[in-house]
Structures are given as C-alpha cells and as structure tokens.
Amino acid sequence: MVVAEKELGRRLQLVQGVHWLYGAQGDPYAALLRGYHGPDPRGAYARSREAGPLWRSRLGTWVTARYATAAELLARPVADGGRPLAAVPQPQVAVAWERGLPAPEPWGLPGADRVRALAGRACERLLAGLRGEVDLVAAVCARVPVEVLADLHDVAGADRERLAAACAAAGPALDAALAPPSYEDAAGLPDAVAALGGLLGEAAVLRAVVEVRAAQELAAGALAALVASPGRWALLAGRGREGAAAVVAETLRHDPPVKVHVFTAAADTEAAGQPIAAGEQVAVLIGAANRDPGVFDRPDVFDPDRAGTAGAGPRPLVPAPYGVSLEPFAGVVAETVVAALAAARPGMRAAGPAVRRPRTPVTGGLLKVPVLL
C-alpha cells in the first residue's frame, strides 16, 4: 500500500511537472492542462487555434482547436471505444481510472421521455424546500443526475446514499485523466469506481461517470450563464421546454461539459495535411472549436437565440468521451433542470459570481453558482 501511494504521488508530480515545463516554454496544450489561465480559458484557446489547424504538442499529442478540423476528426474511427490507451506509458495520462472497465453497452438505454420524467420528479422534490440564498450546484445540479441514475437502476434505501457518495468521489475522473488532481481525489477514484461497479454493475460504470458529471456541468453552465444575464432568465420563464432546449444547446457551444476530448487513432489517417499514425493520441479542444471566430458570430457571447443552436448554421460539436454520448442523458437532464427552475423560481437572481475548480481543463469544474431564490 505504501509503495502504491508513493508511486501515485510520483506520477502526479511527474505529469504536473511536465505540464508546467512545456507550458512555460510556450506549448499551448500543456499550458491549458496545467491550468494557469484561471477561470477563463479564452486566451489558451486562441493560442491553440493560432498554432495551426492540427499541430503536435510536445506532450506527443496531436491537437486541434479549429472547428472544421475538429469536426473532421470527431467523425473518424477511434481505438478502444474512444478511450486513451492507458497501458501505454505517456506522461500526459495522469490517472488511468478507467483501466479494465468494459466499454459501455449500446443497447437497453432509457429513452429521453423516461429520463425527462425522472428528472422532472427529482426537480420537484429538490426545489420544494429551497429558499433564500442557495448554491445551485450543490442543491440541484449535482443531485438531479444522481437521482435519475438511481431511479433508472432501481437503487433505493442506503444504497442510494452510497451511490451519491460514489458519484461525488468519481466526479474528478474526467479531468484526472489529463490534469493531475489532488492526491486525495486521485487516491479515492479506484474506490469510487469499485463502489459504482458494485451498485450498478461494471458495464454501467463508464456511462455513469460520464453522464452524471456531464449533466451536472451542463446544467450548472446553463444556469450560470442565465443568472449572469437577468433579462434572459426572466424571458425564459414563459418559454417552457423549448426555451430550455435552446439554452442547453447554446451551453453545449459556449460552455460545453467536455471541453477537451482525447482519443487514440484506430488506424493510420490524415487530417489538415498531417499524417496521424494508428495508436497516436489526438486532442480535440471542443471548447475552443465551438468558439471558433471563423465559424461563429460573436463566439464568446452566450446567445440561446443564435441560428446554429436552432437547426440552421453550424452546430456545436459534442464528443462521446469513453464512447458515451452526452446528449441523451446529460442534455435531457439539463433541459429539465433549467425548465423546472425557470417555472418555479422566475425571480431568481445571482447572489455572486460563479466559482470554478482549478485544473479542470476537461469539464471546467463549476463548483458554485450562488443565487437568491
């Protein structure tokens, strides 16, 4: 146990040191992963776009931050269900938490109507007692996806509490694969994954980790953008599910729940004039590509009424991390949360700025969205 703890600590220090060194030497991808850009990654995104349509980071990863190249690469076949080949020692793989887990099963998934109904009931229960100043992340966004997951898998009683604890402990997983988390978070991931496997079955673990965190971040990102613009929140109250769907679609572009998508090429290929060998890693900077100024008008402005989110024009790029599609679960849960809050609390307003966790280049790590109800 002591040897394993020392090895984990050394691994985290090594990856963080490599990110710091290459980032300080001007590598935009390493700089993005080390997280020194603060809560606003726009500068890091711009530098990555300026580096070219497809360029090789000193970390050994092919990187694109441009919409056209990103869309092209997301359509290519990937190895191992979209998961990085964690068995290959590479300094940019911080915590291989998914090693040994089976790929998510593509069959037997719940329909959108069932997810929506369960999310609606969860929102009704959770919103009933909320008063005064509330952190929407802790009170709503982090809880509704877990409630839906528990209902889908018929988890009840004390196991429901264990599921919530396991989902919370697994929360850092998506970022931990690329950016070293705290030692405590990294050390807790194996136990969290094992607990999820015991409660849901191993085949459901990858899907649960990705879907719960993506739904939390997508709902929180939408609400943070809305309360920062009170006029938009007041208008949303009368637009129902259609208005919530437009808000979530724009959040997928403006503040996507998965901002960096890393995969391994399944075969020799080429993109933007660059040859990519089978087995090489590719990082698609979704957050940057979805704000490509050559594609989107006023890319840094949150605008749910822009044409691209309503069906015309370029659509936001949405990856499938670890082979898990984000929209069937995360999109529906986020829409339901936004619509339920708009209907129940039309006078809601910000009680302070949103707070993000440091070193969360994949999810953006919304930690708090404080509001007055």
Contacts in CASP RR format, 6 or more apart in sequence:
PFRMAT RR
TARGET T0000
AUTHOR 0000-0000-0000
METHOD contacts of the structure
MODEL  1
MVVAEKELGRRLQLVQGVHWLYGAQGDPYAALLRGYHGPDPRGAYARSRE
AGPLWRSRLGTWVTARYATAAELLARPVADGGRPLAAVPQPQVAVAWERG
LPAPEPWGLPGADRVRALAGRACERLLAGLRGEVDLVAAVCARVPVEVLA
DLHDVAGADRERLAAACAAAGPALDAALAPPSYEDAAGLPDAVAALGGLL
GEAAVLRAVVEVRAAQELAAGALAALVASPGRWALLAGRGREGAAAVVAE
TLRHDPPVKVHVFTAAADTEAAGQPIAAGEQVAVLIGAANRDPGVFDRPD
VFDPDRAGTAGAGPRPLVPAPYGVSLEPFAGVVAETVVAALAAARPGMRA
AGPAVRRPRTPVTGGLLKVPVLL
5 187 0 8 1.000
8 183 0 8 1.000
8 186 0 8 1.000
8 187 0 8 1.000
9 183 0 8 1.000
9 186 0 8 1.000
11 94 0 8 1.000
11 95 0 8 1.000
11 180 0 8 1.000
12 94 0 8 1.000
12 95 0 8 1.000
12 180 0 8 1.000
12 181 0 8 1.000
12 183 0 8 1.000
12 186 0 8 1.000
13 180 0 8 1.000
14 91 0 8 1.000
15 91 0 8 1.000
15 92 0 8 1.000
15 93 0 8 1.000
15 94 0 8 1.000
15 179 0 8 1.000
15 180 0 8 1.000
16 34 0 8 1.000
16 180 0 8 1.000
18 30 0 8 1.000
18 59 0 8 1.000
18 91 0 8 1.000
18 92 0 8 1.000
19 30 0 8 1.000
19 31 0 8 1.000
19 33 0 8 1.000
19 34 0 8 1.000
19 59 0 8 1.000
19 92 0 8 1.000
19 179 0 8 1.000
20 34 0 8 1.000
21 30 0 8 1.000
22 30 0 8 1.000
22 31 0 8 1.000
22 57 0 8 1.000
22 58 0 8 1.000
22 59 0 8 1.000
23 30 0 8 1.000
23 31 0 8 1.000
23 34 0 8 1.000
24 31 0 8 1.000
25 58 0 8 1.000
27 57 0 8 1.000
27 58 0 8 1.000
27 59 0 8 1.000
28 44 0 8 1.000
28 47 0 8 1.000
28 48 0 8 1.000
28 51 0 8 1.000
28 57 0 8 1.000
28 63 0 8 1.000
29 48 0 8 1.000
29 57 0 8 1.000
29 59 0 8 1.000
29 61 0 8 1.000
29 63 0 8 1.000
29 283 0 8 1.000
29 285 0 8 1.000
30 57 0 8 1.000
30 58 0 8 1.000
30 59 0 8 1.000
31 37 0 8 1.000
31 44 0 8 1.000
31 47 0 8 1.000
32 41 0 8 1.000
32 44 0 8 1.000
32 45 0 8 1.000
32 48 0 8 1.000
32 260 0 8 1.000
32 285 0 8 1.000
32 361 0 8 1.000
33 59 0 8 1.000
33 92 0 8 1.000
33 178 0 8 1.000
33 179 0 8 1.000
33 260 0 8 1.000
33 361 0 8 1.000
34 179 0 8 1.000
34 359 0 8 1.000
35 179 0 8 1.000
35 358 0 8 1.000
35 359 0 8 1.000
35 361 0 8 1.000
37 43 0 8 1.000
37 44 0 8 1.000
38 356 0 8 1.000
38 358 0 8 1.000
39 356 0 8 1.000
41 259 0 8 1.000
41 287 0 8 1.000
41 288 0 8 1.000
41 361 0 8 1.000
42 291 0 8 1.000
42 300 0 8 1.000
44 288 0 8 1.000
45 65 0 8 1.000
45 285 0 8 1.000
45 287 0 8 1.000
45 288 0 8 1.000
45 291 0 8 1.000
46 288 0 8 1.000
48 63 0 8 1.000
48 65 0 8 1.000
48 285 0 8 1.000
48 288 0 8 1.000
49 65 0 8 1.000
49 66 0 8 1.000
49 288 0 8 1.000
49 292 0 8 1.000
51 63 0 8 1.000
51 65 0 8 1.000
52 64 0 8 1.000
52 66 0 8 1.000
52 272 0 8 1.000
53 64 0 8 1.000
53 66 0 8 1.000
53 68 0 8 1.000
53 69 0 8 1.000
53 272 0 8 1.000
54 62 0 8 1.000
54 63 0 8 1.000
54 64 0 8 1.000
54 69 0 8 1.000
54 73 0 8 1.000
54 271 0 8 1.000
54 272 0 8 1.000
54 273 0 8 1.000
54 274 0 8 1.000
55 62 0 8 1.000
55 63 0 8 1.000
55 64 0 8 1.000
55 274 0 8 1.000
56 62 0 8 1.000
56 63 0 8 1.000
56 274 0 8 1.000
57 63 0 8 1.000
57 283 0 8 1.000
59 90 0 8 1.000
59 91 0 8 1.000
59 92 0 8 1.000
60 90 0 8 1.000
60 92 0 8 1.000
60 280 0 8 1.000
60 281 0 8 1.000
61 92 0 8 1.000
61 262 0 8 1.000
61 280 0 8 1.000
61 281 0 8 1.000
61 282 0 8 1.000
61 283 0 8 1.000
62 274 0 8 1.000
62 276 0 8 1.000
62 280 0 8 1.000
62 281 0 8 1.000
62 282 0 8 1.000
62 283 0 8 1.000
63 282 0 8 1.000
63 283 0 8 1.000
63 285 0 8 1.000
64 70 0 8 1.000
64 73 0 8 1.000
64 271 0 8 1.000
64 272 0 8 1.000
64 282 0 8 1.000
64 283 0 8 1.000
64 284 0 8 1.000
64 285 0 8 1.000
64 289 0 8 1.000
65 285 0 8 1.000
65 288 0 8 1.000
65 289 0 8 1.000
65 292 0 8 1.000
66 288 0 8 1.000
66 289 0 8 1.000
66 292 0 8 1.000
67 289 0 8 1.000
67 290 0 8 1.000
67 292 0 8 1.000
67 294 0 8 1.000
67 295 0 8 1.000
67 296 0 8 1.000
67 314 0 8 1.000
67 317 0 8 1.000
68 295 0 8 1.000
69 271 0 8 1.000
69 272 0 8 1.000
69 289 0 8 1.000
70 284 0 8 1.000
70 285 0 8 1.000
70 286 0 8 1.000
70 289 0 8 1.000
70 317 0 8 1.000
71 289 0 8 1.000
71 317 0 8 1.000
72 271 0 8 1.000
72 272 0 8 1.000
73 271 0 8 1.000
73 282 0 8 1.000
73 284 0 8 1.000
74 261 0 8 1.000
74 284 0 8 1.000
74 317 0 8 1.000
74 319 0 8 1.000
76 265 0 8 1.000
76 266 0 8 1.000
76 269 0 8 1.000
76 271 0 8 1.000
77 266 0 8 1.000
77 267 0 8 1.000
78 263 0 8 1.000
78 264 0 8 1.000
78 265 0 8 1.000
78 266 0 8 1.000
79 85 0 8 1.000
79 263 0 8 1.000
79 264 0 8 1.000
79 265 0 8 1.000
79 266 0 8 1.000
79 278 0 8 1.000
79 279 0 8 1.000
80 103 0 8 1.000
80 264 0 8 1.000
81 103 0 8 1.000
81 322 0 8 1.000
81 323 0 8 1.000
82 263 0 8 1.000
82 264 0 8 1.000
82 320 0 8 1.000
82 321 0 8 1.000
82 322 0 8 1.000
82 323 0 8 1.000
83 98 0 8 1.000
83 103 0 8 1.000
83 263 0 8 1.000
83 264 0 8 1.000
83 322 0 8 1.000
83 323 0 8 1.000
84 93 0 8 1.000
84 96 0 8 1.000
84 177 0 8 1.000
84 262 0 8 1.000
84 263 0 8 1.000
84 264 0 8 1.000
84 281 0 8 1.000
85 264 0 8 1.000
85 279 0 8 1.000
86 93 0 8 1.000
86 96 0 8 1.000
86 98 0 8 1.000
86 99 0 8 1.000
87 96 0 8 1.000
87 99 0 8 1.000
90 281 0 8 1.000
92 178 0 8 1.000
92 281 0 8 1.000
93 177 0 8 1.000
93 178 0 8 1.000
94 176 0 8 1.000
94 177 0 8 1.000
94 178 0 8 1.000
94 179 0 8 1.000
94 180 0 8 1.000
94 181 0 8 1.000
94 186 0 8 1.000
95 173 0 8 1.000
95 176 0 8 1.000
95 177 0 8 1.000
95 180 0 8 1.000
95 181 0 8 1.000
95 186 0 8 1.000
95 189 0 8 1.000
96 177 0 8 1.000
97 170 0 8 1.000
97 173 0 8 1.000
97 176 0 8 1.000
97 177 0 8 1.000
97 189 0 8 1.000
97 190 0 8 1.000
97 193 0 8 1.000
98 173 0 8 1.000
98 177 0 8 1.000
98 193 0 8 1.000
98 206 0 8 1.000
98 209 0 8 1.000
98 322 0 8 1.000
101 193 0 8 1.000
101 202 0 8 1.000
101 205 0 8 1.000
101 206 0 8 1.000
102 202 0 8 1.000
102 203 0 8 1.000
102 206 0 8 1.000
103 206 0 8 1.000
103 322 0 8 1.000
103 323 0 8 1.000
104 203 0 8 1.000
104 204 0 8 1.000
104 206 0 8 1.000
104 207 0 8 1.000
104 322 0 8 1.000
104 323 0 8 1.000
104 324 0 8 1.000
105 203 0 8 1.000
105 204 0 8 1.000
105 207 0 8 1.000
109 328 0 8 1.000
110 152 0 8 1.000
110 329 0 8 1.000
111 328 0 8 1.000
112 328 0 8 1.000
112 332 0 8 1.000
114 152 0 8 1.000
115 148 0 8 1.000
115 152 0 8 1.000
115 328 0 8 1.000
115 329 0 8 1.000
115 332 0 8 1.000
115 333 0 8 1.000
116 332 0 8 1.000
116 335 0 8 1.000
116 336 0 8 1.000
118 147 0 8 1.000
118 148 0 8 1.000
118 151 0 8 1.000
118 152 0 8 1.000
119 144 0 8 1.000
119 147 0 8 1.000
119 148 0 8 1.000
119 332 0 8 1.000
119 333 0 8 1.000
119 336 0 8 1.000
119 337 0 8 1.000
120 336 0 8 1.000
120 340 0 8 1.000
121 151 0 8 1.000
122 143 0 8 1.000
122 144 0 8 1.000
122 147 0 8 1.000
122 148 0 8 1.000
122 151 0 8 1.000
123 140 0 8 1.000
123 144 0 8 1.000
123 336 0 8 1.000
123 337 0 8 1.000
123 340 0 8 1.000
123 341 0 8 1.000
123 344 0 8 1.000
124 340 0 8 1.000
125 147 0 8 1.000
126 139 0 8 1.000
126 140 0 8 1.000
126 143 0 8 1.000
126 144 0 8 1.000
126 147 0 8 1.000
127 140 0 8 1.000
127 340 0 8 1.000
127 341 0 8 1.000
127 344 0 8 1.000
127 345 0 8 1.000
130 139 0 8 1.000
130 140 0 8 1.000
130 345 0 8 1.000
130 373 0 8 1.000
131 373 0 8 1.000
132 372 0 8 1.000
132 373 0 8 1.000
133 351 0 8 1.000
133 370 0 8 1.000
133 371 0 8 1.000
133 372 0 8 1.000
133 373 0 8 1.000
134 370 0 8 1.000
134 371 0 8 1.000
134 372 0 8 1.000
134 373 0 8 1.000
135 368 0 8 1.000
135 369 0 8 1.000
135 370 0 8 1.000
135 371 0 8 1.000
136 220 0 8 1.000
136 223 0 8 1.000
136 341 0 8 1.000
136 369 0 8 1.000
136 370 0 8 1.000
136 371 0 8 1.000
137 216 0 8 1.000
137 220 0 8 1.000
137 366 0 8 1.000
137 367 0 8 1.000
137 368 0 8 1.000
137 369 0 8 1.000
138 368 0 8 1.000
140 219 0 8 1.000
140 337 0 8 1.000
140 341 0 8 1.000
141 215 0 8 1.000
141 216 0 8 1.000
141 217 0 8 1.000
141 219 0 8 1.000
141 220 0 8 1.000
141 223 0 8 1.000
141 337 0 8 1.000
141 366 0 8 1.000
141 369 0 8 1.000
142 168 0 8 1.000
142 216 0 8 1.000
143 164 0 8 1.000
144 215 0 8 1.000
144 219 0 8 1.000
144 333 0 8 1.000
144 336 0 8 1.000
144 337 0 8 1.000
145 167 0 8 1.000
145 211 0 8 1.000
145 212 0 8 1.000
145 215 0 8 1.000
145 216 0 8 1.000
145 219 0 8 1.000
145 329 0 8 1.000
145 330 0 8 1.000
145 333 0 8 1.000
146 163 0 8 1.000
146 164 0 8 1.000
146 167 0 8 1.000
146 212 0 8 1.000
148 215 0 8 1.000
148 329 0 8 1.000
148 333 0 8 1.000
149 155 0 8 1.000
149 163 0 8 1.000
149 167 0 8 1.000
149 200 0 8 1.000
149 208 0 8 1.000
149 211 0 8 1.000
149 212 0 8 1.000
150 156 0 8 1.000
150 160 0 8 1.000
150 163 0 8 1.000
150 164 0 8 1.000
153 199 0 8 1.000
153 200 0 8 1.000
153 204 0 8 1.000
155 163 0 8 1.000
155 199 0 8 1.000
155 200 0 8 1.000
159 199 0 8 1.000
162 195 0 8 1.000
162 199 0 8 1.000
163 195 0 8 1.000
163 196 0 8 1.000
163 199 0 8 1.000
163 200 0 8 1.000
165 195 0 8 1.000
166 192 0 8 1.000
166 195 0 8 1.000
166 196 0 8 1.000
166 199 0 8 1.000
167 192 0 8 1.000
167 196 0 8 1.000
167 208 0 8 1.000
167 209 0 8 1.000
167 212 0 8 1.000
169 188 0 8 1.000
169 189 0 8 1.000
169 191 0 8 1.000
169 192 0 8 1.000
169 195 0 8 1.000
170 189 0 8 1.000
170 192 0 8 1.000
170 193 0 8 1.000
170 196 0 8 1.000
170 208 0 8 1.000
170 209 0 8 1.000
170 212 0 8 1.000
170 213 0 8 1.000
171 192 0 8 1.000
171 209 0 8 1.000
171 212 0 8 1.000
171 213 0 8 1.000
172 181 0 8 1.000
172 185 0 8 1.000
172 186 0 8 1.000
172 189 0 8 1.000
173 189 0 8 1.000
173 192 0 8 1.000
173 193 0 8 1.000
173 209 0 8 1.000
173 213 0 8 1.000
174 209 0 8 1.000
174 210 0 8 1.000
174 213 0 8 1.000
174 258 0 8 1.000
174 321 0 8 1.000
174 362 0 8 1.000
174 363 0 8 1.000
175 181 0 8 1.000
175 359 0 8 1.000
175 360 0 8 1.000
175 361 0 8 1.000
175 362 0 8 1.000
175 363 0 8 1.000
175 364 0 8 1.000
175 365 0 8 1.000
176 185 0 8 1.000
176 186 0 8 1.000
176 189 0 8 1.000
177 262 0 8 1.000
177 362 0 8 1.000
178 260 0 8 1.000
178 262 0 8 1.000
178 361 0 8 1.000
178 362 0 8 1.000
179 359 0 8 1.000
179 360 0 8 1.000
179 361 0 8 1.000
179 362 0 8 1.000
180 186 0 8 1.000
180 359 0 8 1.000
181 359 0 8 1.000
193 205 0 8 1.000
193 209 0 8 1.000
196 204 0 8 1.000
196 205 0 8 1.000
196 208 0 8 1.000
196 209 0 8 1.000
197 204 0 8 1.000
197 205 0 8 1.000
200 208 0 8 1.000
206 322 0 8 1.000
206 323 0 8 1.000
206 324 0 8 1.000
207 324 0 8 1.000
209 322 0 8 1.000
210 321 0 8 1.000
210 322 0 8 1.000
210 323 0 8 1.000
210 324 0 8 1.000
210 326 0 8 1.000
211 324 0 8 1.000
211 326 0 8 1.000
211 329 0 8 1.000
211 330 0 8 1.000
213 257 0 8 1.000
213 363 0 8 1.000
214 257 0 8 1.000
214 258 0 8 1.000
214 321 0 8 1.000
214 326 0 8 1.000
214 329 0 8 1.000
214 330 0 8 1.000
214 363 0 8 1.000
215 257 0 8 1.000
215 329 0 8 1.000
215 330 0 8 1.000
215 331 0 8 1.000
215 333 0 8 1.000
215 334 0 8 1.000
216 257 0 8 1.000
216 366 0 8 1.000
217 257 0 8 1.000
217 363 0 8 1.000
217 364 0 8 1.000
217 365 0 8 1.000
217 366 0 8 1.000
218 248 0 8 1.000
218 251 0 8 1.000
218 252 0 8 1.000
218 256 0 8 1.000
218 257 0 8 1.000
218 326 0 8 1.000
218 330 0 8 1.000
218 331 0 8 1.000
218 333 0 8 1.000
218 334 0 8 1.000
219 333 0 8 1.000
219 334 0 8 1.000
219 337 0 8 1.000
219 338 0 8 1.000
220 354 0 8 1.000
220 366 0 8 1.000
220 369 0 8 1.000
221 251 0 8 1.000
221 255 0 8 1.000
221 354 0 8 1.000
221 366 0 8 1.000
221 369 0 8 1.000
222 247 0 8 1.000
222 248 0 8 1.000
222 251 0 8 1.000
222 255 0 8 1.000
222 334 0 8 1.000
222 337 0 8 1.000
222 338 0 8 1.000
223 337 0 8 1.000
223 338 0 8 1.000
223 341 0 8 1.000
223 369 0 8 1.000
223 371 0 8 1.000
224 255 0 8 1.000
224 354 0 8 1.000
224 366 0 8 1.000
224 369 0 8 1.000
225 247 0 8 1.000
225 250 0 8 1.000
225 251 0 8 1.000
225 254 0 8 1.000
225 255 0 8 1.000
225 302 0 8 1.000
226 232 0 8 1.000
226 233 0 8 1.000
226 236 0 8 1.000
226 247 0 8 1.000
226 338 0 8 1.000
227 233 0 8 1.000
227 348 0 8 1.000
227 349 0 8 1.000
227 350 0 8 1.000
227 369 0 8 1.000
227 371 0 8 1.000
228 302 0 8 1.000
228 350 0 8 1.000
228 354 0 8 1.000
229 302 0 8 1.000
230 349 0 8 1.000
230 350 0 8 1.000
232 304 0 8 1.000
233 342 0 8 1.000
233 346 0 8 1.000
233 347 0 8 1.000
233 348 0 8 1.000
233 349 0 8 1.000
234 346 0 8 1.000
234 347 0 8 1.000
236 243 0 8 1.000
236 244 0 8 1.000
236 247 0 8 1.000
236 338 0 8 1.000
236 342 0 8 1.000
237 342 0 8 1.000
237 343 0 8 1.000
237 346 0 8 1.000
237 347 0 8 1.000
238 342 0 8 1.000
239 246 0 8 1.000
239 342 0 8 1.000
240 339 0 8 1.000
240 342 0 8 1.000
240 343 0 8 1.000
241 335 0 8 1.000
241 339 0 8 1.000
243 304 0 8 1.000
243 339 0 8 1.000
244 335 0 8 1.000
244 336 0 8 1.000
244 338 0 8 1.000
244 339 0 8 1.000
244 342 0 8 1.000
245 335 0 8 1.000
246 304 0 8 1.000
246 305 0 8 1.000
246 309 0 8 1.000
246 310 0 8 1.000
247 304 0 8 1.000
247 335 0 8 1.000
247 338 0 8 1.000
248 331 0 8 1.000
248 334 0 8 1.000
248 335 0 8 1.000
248 338 0 8 1.000
249 304 0 8 1.000
249 309 0 8 1.000
249 310 0 8 1.000
249 316 0 8 1.000
250 302 0 8 1.000
250 303 0 8 1.000
250 304 0 8 1.000
250 306 0 8 1.000
250 309 0 8 1.000
250 316 0 8 1.000
251 302 0 8 1.000
251 334 0 8 1.000
252 290 0 8 1.000
252 309 0 8 1.000
252 316 0 8 1.000
252 318 0 8 1.000
252 327 0 8 1.000
252 331 0 8 1.000
253 290 0 8 1.000
253 291 0 8 1.000
253 296 0 8 1.000
253 308 0 8 1.000
253 309 0 8 1.000
253 316 0 8 1.000
254 290 0 8 1.000
254 291 0 8 1.000
254 300 0 8 1.000
254 301 0 8 1.000
254 302 0 8 1.000
255 302 0 8 1.000
255 364 0 8 1.000
256 286 0 8 1.000
256 287 0 8 1.000
256 290 0 8 1.000
256 316 0 8 1.000
256 317 0 8 1.000
256 318 0 8 1.000
257 326 0 8 1.000
257 330 0 8 1.000
257 363 0 8 1.000
258 286 0 8 1.000
258 318 0 8 1.000
258 319 0 8 1.000
258 321 0 8 1.000
258 326 0 8 1.000
258 362 0 8 1.000
258 363 0 8 1.000
259 285 0 8 1.000
259 286 0 8 1.000
259 287 0 8 1.000
259 361 0 8 1.000
259 362 0 8 1.000
259 363 0 8 1.000
259 364 0 8 1.000
260 283 0 8 1.000
260 284 0 8 1.000
260 285 0 8 1.000
260 286 0 8 1.000
260 287 0 8 1.000
260 361 0 8 1.000
260 362 0 8 1.000
261 283 0 8 1.000
261 284 0 8 1.000
261 286 0 8 1.000
261 319 0 8 1.000
261 321 0 8 1.000
262 281 0 8 1.000
262 282 0 8 1.000
262 283 0 8 1.000
262 284 0 8 1.000
263 281 0 8 1.000
263 282 0 8 1.000
263 284 0 8 1.000
264 279 0 8 1.000
264 280 0 8 1.000
264 281 0 8 1.000
264 282 0 8 1.000
265 276 0 8 1.000
265 277 0 8 1.000
265 278 0 8 1.000
265 279 0 8 1.000
265 280 0 8 1.000
265 281 0 8 1.000
265 282 0 8 1.000
266 278 0 8 1.000
266 279 0 8 1.000
267 278 0 8 1.000
268 275 0 8 1.000
268 276 0 8 1.000
268 277 0 8 1.000
268 278 0 8 1.000
269 275 0 8 1.000
269 276 0 8 1.000
270 276 0 8 1.000
276 282 0 8 1.000
284 317 0 8 1.000
284 319 0 8 1.000
286 317 0 8 1.000
286 318 0 8 1.000
286 319 0 8 1.000
289 317 0 8 1.000
290 296 0 8 1.000
290 299 0 8 1.000
290 316 0 8 1.000
290 317 0 8 1.000
291 299 0 8 1.000
291 300 0 8 1.000
292 299 0 8 1.000
293 299 0 8 1.000
295 314 0 8 1.000
296 306 0 8 1.000
296 314 0 8 1.000
297 306 0 8 1.000
307 313 0 8 1.000
308 314 0 8 1.000
308 315 0 8 1.000
308 316 0 8 1.000
309 315 0 8 1.000
309 316 0 8 1.000
318 325 0 8 1.000
318 326 0 8 1.000
318 327 0 8 1.000
319 326 0 8 1.000
320 326 0 8 1.000
341 348 0 8 1.000
345 373 0 8 1.000
347 373 0 8 1.000
348 371 0 8 1.000
348 372 0 8 1.000
348 373 0 8 1.000
349 371 0 8 1.000
349 372 0 8 1.000
350 370 0 8 1.000
350 371 0 8 1.000
350 372 0 8 1.000
351 370 0 8 1.000
351 371 0 8 1.000
351 372 0 8 1.000
352 370 0 8 1.000
354 366 0 8 1.000
354 368 0 8 1.000
354 369 0 8 1.000
354 370 0 8 1.000
355 366 0 8 1.000
355 367 0 8 1.000
355 368 0 8 1.000
356 364 0 8 1.000
356 365 0 8 1.000
356 366 0 8 1.000
356 367 0 8 1.000
357 364 0 8 1.000
357 365 0 8 1.000
357 366 0 8 1.000
357 367 0 8 1.000
END
